[in-house]
Amino acid sequence: MLLATRHAIYSAAVSTEETATFMLLPSWNKDMTTNPFASLCRKYPHICKFLGTILLDQLQYAKVPFWNNIQIQLSKHS
């Protein structure tokens, strides 16, 4: 994941076209100041901005109504 983040930042840095990339980056230790993603973003303050933080107790995943873990038989190709 860190390599993907680095790729996105480096691609934006060398791009001649205006671009916007939004990334939701994890912070497992609850401190973005020591997070490797944050340190990478701090190297490029002219292209990286922290827009906000979603607290763990406010993070909710939507329940997918159609997923029931049943295999669907597909038609056989003839």
C-alpha positions, 0 to 999 in steps of 0.5 A: 500500500505504501508503494501505491501511495508513493506511486500516486505522489510521484506520478502527480509530481512529474505530471504535466496535467492537472490531476486530483487523487483522493486517498483514504489512508489507514493509521493503525497506531492512531497517530498520523505524525509517525505514519509512513504515509504521512511522512511521505506526504510531508515530503511533498507539501505542495501536492499533498494535503490532509483533508480530514480524519475519520475516527474509528468509532465513526467509521461504518460500513454499509451492509450489502443487501444482495450478498448472501454467500450462495454460489450462483450456477452459471450457464455452461458454454456450449 
